[in-house]
Amino acid sequence: MAKHLNLSMRAIALGAILAWSTSAVFAQSAANYPEKPVKVIIPFPPGGTLDKVGRMLALKVSEQLGQNFVVENRPGGNGIIGADVVAKANPDGYTLLFNASTFVTAPLTMKSVPYKVQSDFTPVGLVASAPLSIAIGNKLGVSDVKGLLTAIKANPGKFNFAVGSIGSAGHLCTVKLEQAANSQIAIVPYKGTGPAMTDLVGGQIEGFIDPLLGSVQFHKNGQLKVVGVTSAKRVPNLPDVPTVSETIPDFQCASWYGLWGPAKLPTDFVQKLNAAMNKALAGDMRERLIADGIVPGGGSAADFAKFQADDIVTSGKIIAEKKITLE
């Protein structure tokens, strides 16, 4: 009996030592994280607003944490392919996802997605939100939102508007414009915003609603016309362009950008990444975003998780009402 008791006590002691050792090693690794380059996957092609903001963040976090945060574009499948890589990655902090609001809304339009947004990822932080621009081709001959509504209503289904991805903020905002015109707009899906903007400038399509940063230079060069921005107030880099709400009361839309890790990413890692993100957004990155008409984000990982959940509910209602699906 005494011998068995002695063995049991030894087993308990050994277990405690092992648990302490594992905890100590983990705590040390969290304190030293990152010890090698971190891969940041952006699941859309380079060249759009998402890519620009993601690379800006990666650079600033690299400077703070002393390791390279390397952006890897993995486009395809309406953003699903790249996101799935992160969902299946080890939760060690060395594979992260930088994505737009499309990440949480696109799956609502699809019959089958290989992951669940709210259980297969760990929210790290809200990086920024971007008002959208209603950009139209010069061939349309329209100079303001009122004229655009009149043209859409007079030509139901004849105007082609691009969407960078099905279920994106730009897509849902195009639906809102369609509802305001009480008419129909032909939706043309593109694999990213860059090709869509090229076709708009070239006159192959009539319109594109997407983050302002993508269209502002083309507007200033006279290659297209931004007739309105979807923010509550006019933006500093295009002060002469009215808000859409000046014509359509309460009309507001925005895309937003965030950082995620795989599910079960340790809390210490999340906190370290979130702190680095917030520090970046308090520095010169903030001024650069504002200059581009983008609103800096920030806050805790918990704040971001709630923001994400609320957006899924709000966007889900529009998607269900309009029966938006990706075939």
ChimeraX attribute file (.defattr): number of C-alpha atoms within 10 A of each C-alpha:
attribute: neighborCount
match mode: 1-to-1
recipient: residues
	/A:1	6
	/A:2	7
	/A:3	8
	/A:4	9
	/A:5	10
	/A:6	11
	/A:7	12
	/A:8	12
	/A:9	12
	/A:10	12
	/A:11	12
	/A:12	12
	/A:13	12
	/A:14	12
	/A:15	12
	/A:16	12
	/A:17	12
	/A:18	12
	/A:19	12
	/A:20	12
	/A:21	12
	/A:22	12
	/A:23	12
	/A:24	12
	/A:25	12
	/A:26	14
	/A:27	13
	/A:28	11
	/A:29	15
	/A:30	19
	/A:31	13
	/A:32	11
	/A:33	20
	/A:34	21
	/A:35	14
	/A:36	11
	/A:37	14
	/A:38	20
	/A:39	18
	/A:40	25
	/A:41	26
	/A:42	25
	/A:43	28
	/A:44	29
	/A:45	19
	/A:46	19
	/A:47	13
	/A:48	19
	/A:49	23
	/A:50	28
	/A:51	22
	/A:52	13
	/A:53	20
	/A:54	22
	/A:55	20
	/A:56	15
	/A:57	22
	/A:58	20
	/A:59	17
	/A:60	20
	/A:61	22
	/A:62	17
	/A:63	14
	/A:64	14
	/A:65	16
	/A:66	13
	/A:67	16
	/A:68	20
	/A:69	25
	/A:70	17
	/A:71	21
	/A:72	19
	/A:73	16
	/A:74	18
	/A:75	19
	/A:76	15
	/A:77	14
	/A:78	25
	/A:79	24
	/A:80	20
	/A:81	16
	/A:82	22
	/A:83	30
	/A:84	19
	/A:85	17
	/A:86	24
	/A:87	24
	/A:88	15
	/A:89	15
	/A:90	15
	/A:91	19
	/A:92	18
	/A:93	20
	/A:94	19
	/A:95	22
	/A:96	29
	/A:97	29
	/A:98	30
	/A:99	26
	/A:100	28
	/A:101	22
	/A:102	23
	/A:103	24
	/A:104	20
	/A:105	24
	/A:106	25
	/A:107	24
	/A:108	22
	/A:109	19
	/A:110	15
	/A:111	9
	/A:112	8
	/A:113	15
	/A:114	13
	/A:115	15
	/A:116	12
	/A:117	20
	/A:118	14
	/A:119	11
	/A:120	17
	/A:121	24
	/A:122	24
	/A:123	26
	/A:124	30
	/A:125	27
	/A:126	26
	/A:127	26
	/A:128	20
	/A:129	20
	/A:130	28
	/A:131	27
	/A:132	28
	/A:133	29
	/A:134	27
	/A:135	28
	/A:136	30
	/A:137	24
	/A:138	19
	/A:139	15
	/A:140	16
	/A:141	12
	/A:142	17
	/A:143	14
	/A:144	18
	/A:145	22
	/A:146	15
	/A:147	13
	/A:148	20
	/A:149	20
	/A:150	13
	/A:151	18
	/A:152	20
	/A:153	18
	/A:154	13
	/A:155	13
	/A:156	15
	/A:157	15
	/A:158	14
	/A:159	18
	/A:160	18
	/A:161	24
	/A:162	29
	/A:163	27
	/A:164	26
	/A:165	22
	/A:166	28
	/A:167	28
	/A:168	24
	/A:169	28
	/A:170	27
	/A:171	25
	/A:172	22
	/A:173	25
	/A:174	24
	/A:175	19
	/A:176	16
	/A:177	23
	/A:178	19
	/A:179	12
	/A:180	15
	/A:181	20
	/A:182	13
	/A:183	17
	/A:184	19
	/A:185	23
	/A:186	17
	/A:187	18
	/A:188	18
	/A:189	18
	/A:190	16
	/A:191	18
	/A:192	23
	/A:193	25
	/A:194	16
	/A:195	15
	/A:196	23
	/A:197	29
	/A:198	13
	/A:199	16
	/A:200	24
	/A:201	23
	/A:202	15
	/A:203	17
	/A:204	15
	/A:205	22
	/A:206	22
	/A:207	32
	/A:208	29
	/A:209	31
	/A:210	33
	/A:211	30
	/A:212	27
	/A:213	22
	/A:214	22
	/A:215	25
	/A:216	20
	/A:217	12
	/A:218	17
	/A:219	18
	/A:220	12
	/A:221	9
	/A:222	13
	/A:223	17
	/A:224	25
	/A:225	27
	/A:226	28
	/A:227	22
	/A:228	26
	/A:229	31
	/A:230	27
	/A:231	21
	/A:232	15
	/A:233	15
	/A:234	19
	/A:235	21
	/A:236	13
	/A:237	15
	/A:238	17
	/A:239	10
	/A:240	11
	/A:241	17
	/A:242	20
	/A:243	25
	/A:244	27
	/A:245	17
	/A:246	17
	/A:247	14
	/A:248	15
	/A:249	10
	/A:250	12
	/A:251	18
	/A:252	18
	/A:253	23
	/A:254	23
	/A:255	22
	/A:256	23
	/A:257	22
	/A:258	24
	/A:259	26
	/A:260	27
	/A:261	29
	/A:262	26
	/A:263	19
	/A:264	14
	/A:265	19
	/A:266	16
	/A:267	13
	/A:268	15
	/A:269	21
	/A:270	22
	/A:271	15
	/A:272	16
	/A:273	23
	/A:274	23
	/A:275	20
	/A:276	19
	/A:277	25
	/A:278	19
	/A:279	17
	/A:280	23
	/A:281	21
	/A:282	14
	/A:283	11
	/A:284	11
	/A:285	18
	/A:286	17
	/A:287	15
	/A:288	15
	/A:289	19
	/A:290	16
	/A:291	14
	/A:292	19
	/A:293	24
	/A:294	27
	/A:295	17
	/A:296	22
	/A:297	20
	/A:298	20
	/A:299	15
	/A:300	17
	/A:301	22
	/A:302	12
	/A:303	14
	/A:304	21
	/A:305	16
	/A:306	12
	/A:307	13
	/A:308	21
	/A:309	13
	/A:310	12
	/A:311	14
	/A:312	20
	/A:313	11
	/A:314	11
	/A:315	20
	/A:316	20
	/A:317	13
	/A:318	16
	/A:319	19
	/A:320	12
	/A:321	9
	/A:322	11
	/A:323	10
	/A:324	19
	/A:325	15
	/A:326	15
	/A:327	7
